[in-house]
């Protein structure tokens, strides 16, 4: 198990995840990210448009970005 952190980042702001999640591997972290983005879009599509210009960066315990997904991407 490894701890991954999920940070919301824009060109001028960031919302940092200070807790993280213990997950089996990066593939599981990717599934968590995609599920969270889908849930956000499904629950409130209007609010989801407010995330334009943001991305979700997943970092490992050392702070290295291991995955980055744009919230602009509809897929």
C-alpha positions, 0 to 999 in steps of 0.5 A, a space after each residue: 500500500 502507498 499513500 497518494 495525495 489528490 491536489 486541485 491545482 489551477 494557474 493561480 490557486 491550489 487546494 491541497 490534500 493533506 490527508 491522502 489515501 492509502 491505495 494499492 497502486 497508481 492504477 487504483 489512484 487513477 480509478 479514484 480520480 476518475 470516479 471523483 471527477 465523474 461524481 462531480 460532473 454527475 451531481 452538479 453539472 453546472 458547478 462542474 463547469 466552474 472547474 475549467 482551468 483546473 487539474 487534479 494532480 496525484 502525488 506520492 508521499 515524496 510529493 512527486 506528481 505521478 498523475 495529472 488529469 485536467 478537469 476541462 476534459 469532458 471524458 
